[in-house]
Amino acid sequence: MSHYHKHIFFCLNRRDDGRACCADHPAEALQAHAKQRIKALGLAGPGKIRVNKAGCLDRCEHGPVAVVYPEGVWYTFVDQQDIDEIVDSHLVGGVPVERLRLE
């Protein structure tokens, strides 16, 4: 059994060579929003949901990106409403958000 029921990693990679990176977007603020929202819902901790920062996930051209495990569902997002939809639909409800999904 996994230590967490669901785990979401937000890429916060910063590149200094001019190539696209997730840090070019508000990825850090949106990761913090997701973490705060999960805590407010009482869903943080062992056996529940973990919201993590990640280094490069190597999909920066689609940035910002996040990935949810154990399903391995990749997302892009632009604002807090997108994050709330991922939290409510996927992390809480178990239904991936198709409009934000990356293949």
MOCOR-V487309 format. One record per run of one state. SS is the DSSP state (h for helix, s for strand, l for the rest). FROM is the first residue (numbers start at 1). TO is the last residue. If there is no record, write none. Layout:
ss = (SS;SS)
from = (FROM;FROM)
to = (TO;TO)
This chain:
ss = (l;s;l;h;l;h;l;s;l;s;l;h;l;s;l;s;l;h;l;h;s;l)
from = (1;6;12;22;25;27;41;44;45;49;55;60;63;65;70;73;77;80;93;98;101;103)
to = (5;11;21;24;26;40;43;44;48;54;59;62;64;69;72;76;79;92;97;100;102;103)
